[in-house]
C-alpha cells in the first residue's frame, strides 16, 4: 500500500506550499527594500537662520534644526550663547537620507554658504559663537570633511593666505536645539530674514568668493 497522499490532498499541499513561498518572498523583498537609515550631520556657518535654506532645498534632506554646540555650558539659551562665554557656536543639525544625498554633497553645500577664510566669525556676525566648523559624527564623516577641506586648498580658487582655511573640523559634541522662534526663521519671518541677510553682506561676500 502506497504512503503517498491522494492526488487531491497532494494538490492542496502543493498550492499551500507555493502560497507560503510567495508570502516569504514578499516579506523578504519588503524588509530588504527599506533602504538606509536616516543620518545626521552638524555644520556651523555663522547665523543659523541663513544656513537652513540651502540645506532645506536639497532633495534627500529630511529635516534641519538650528541649535548650539561645541561649548561647555549645558542647555544654553540664545542670550548665553550670544554672549560668547559658553564656548558654543550657532549650528545646524541636518537629518538626511543617504540613499538620496551624500555627505559629500552636504559638505559642498556647506562650503558654498560660508566664508572659510574668516577666523573671527562669519560676515557681520563677529565672535567665536559665529565661527565656521564641521562637527563629524563618524570616522567616515571626518575623513570626508578633511578631504573636502584639502580640496579647497588644492583647487587654488579661493584667495587663501598663509593663515589657511579657518574652518575647524571637530568631533561632534552635544547639540542643543535653539528656541522655537529660531526654527525655520526664513519661512516664518521672510521679510526680516531677507533684510538681515542683505544688511549683513552675506550674499555679497559669498558671490565674491564663489561666484554668483
N, C-alpha and C positions, 0 to 999 in steps of 0.2 A: 504493500500500500504506500503511495507517494505521500511525502510530508509537505509537498507544495500546497499553498492555499488555492482555493478555487479561483478561476480566471477573474470573476467579478471582484473578489476581495483583493487579488493581486493588483488589479487596475486601480482600485480605490487607494491602496497603499502607495502605488506609484505616483498618482496625482498629488497625494498628500505630501510626499517627499519633495516633489517638484515645487509645490507651493511654499514649503518650508525653506527650500533653497533660494527661491526668489525673494522671500522676506529677508533672509540673512544677507543676501547680496545687496538689497536696497539699504539695509541698516549699515552695512559696511561702507557703501558709497556715501551715505548721508554723513557718517562720522568722519570720513576722510575728506569731505568737501567743505568743511567749515573754514579752512584757511588758518592763517597765523593769528595769534592773539594780538590785540592792540598793544602798542608800545608807547613809551613816553620819552620825551626829550625836553631838556630845560636850557633856555637861552636867555642871556641878559644883553639888552641892546639899548640901554637908556630908558626913557619913558615907556612903560609897558603898554600904554594906550596905543602907541604907534607901532608896536610890534605885533599886535593882534591881527590887523587887516591882511598883511601879506601871507600869513600862515593860514588864516581862515579861508583865503581864496584858493588854497591848494586842494586839488582833488586827493582824497585819502586822509586829510586831516579831519579828525573826528571831533576834536574839542580843543579850545585854548583857555587857559586860566591865568590871569595876571596875579602876581604874588611877589613874595620876598624870599630870598635865600642867600646863603653864604655868610651869615652873621653868627653872633654869639649870644644873642638875647632870645629866649623862647617867646613864641607868639607875639611878635612885634606888630604894631599898628603903623599906619601910614605916617603919622606925625613923628613917631620914634625913628622910623627908617629915614625919613626926610631930613632928620637932624644930622645924619651921618655918623651917629655914635653907636649904632648897633652892629656895624660891620656888614649889614645886609645890602643887597642891591635889588633894584626892581628887576623882575624877571618874568618869563613866560613859560608855563608848562604846556607842552604840546602833546596831545594824545593822537596817535596816527595809526593807520592800517599799513603795515609794512608790505602787504601784497599790492598796494596801490601807490604808495610813495615811499621812497627810500630815505634813510637817514642822511645819505649824501645829498639828496635833493633839499632836505631841510637845511643842511649846512649852507648850501648855495644860496638859498633864500635869506638865511641869517646874515651872511656876509654882505649881500647886496643891500641890506637895510640898516647897516651900521657904518660908522667911521672907525675902521680898525686901527687908525693911526693916532687916535685921540686917547691919551693916557690920563686925562683929567675929568672924564665924564663922557657925555655924548651931546653934541650940538649945544643948545643953550642951557642944558641941564648939567651943572657942574658939581663935582664931588664924587667920592668913591661909591656912593649909593646909586650912581648912574653909570658905573663902569660897564664895559662890554666884557662878556665872559661866556664861555661854553661850559656847562656842567654835565659831565658824562656820567651815565648810569651803568655802563658796562665797559669791559676792556675793548670791545669792538667799536663802541662809540668814541672812546678815547683815541684809538688808532685812526679812525676816520677823521676826527677833528684835527689831529696833528697833521695828517696828510693834507687836508684842505688848507690849513694854515701855511704849510710849507709851499703849497701850490701857488698861493698868493705871492709869496716871495719870489718863487722861480719864474712866474709869469712876467714879472717886472712891469706890470701895467699901472701899479699904484706908485705915487711918489714917496716911496719908503726911504726914510732917513736911517742914520746909524742907530736910532732908537728902536727901529724894527716895528713889528706888529704889537700893538699894545694889548690886544685881546688875550685874556687868560684862558687856559684850559684846565679845569679843576674838577675833582671828583664831586659828584652831587652831594649836597647836604639836605637837611630837612627843608621842604618847600612849604611855605605858609601862604595860602590863598589870601589875596587882598580883600578889602571890604567890597561889598556888593556893588556899590556905586562906581567902582573902578572897572568892573567887568563889562566887556563889550561897549566901552565908552564911546567908540567911534560910531556906534549904532544908536545908542540912547541919547547922545548929545552931539549930533553930527556937526552943527554949526560951530559950537565951541571947540570941538576937536579940530576941525579944518583951520580955524583961526590960530589955535595953538601951534599946529604943525607948521603953518606958514610963518608965524611970528618967530618961531624957534629957529627958522632957517634950515630945517631938517632936509626937506626935499632939494633945496638949492645945493647943499653940500653933497648929498647923495648923487646928484646929477654931475657935479664936478668930479667926483671920484669914479663913478661907474658909467657915466654917460646917461643921456636921457632915454 
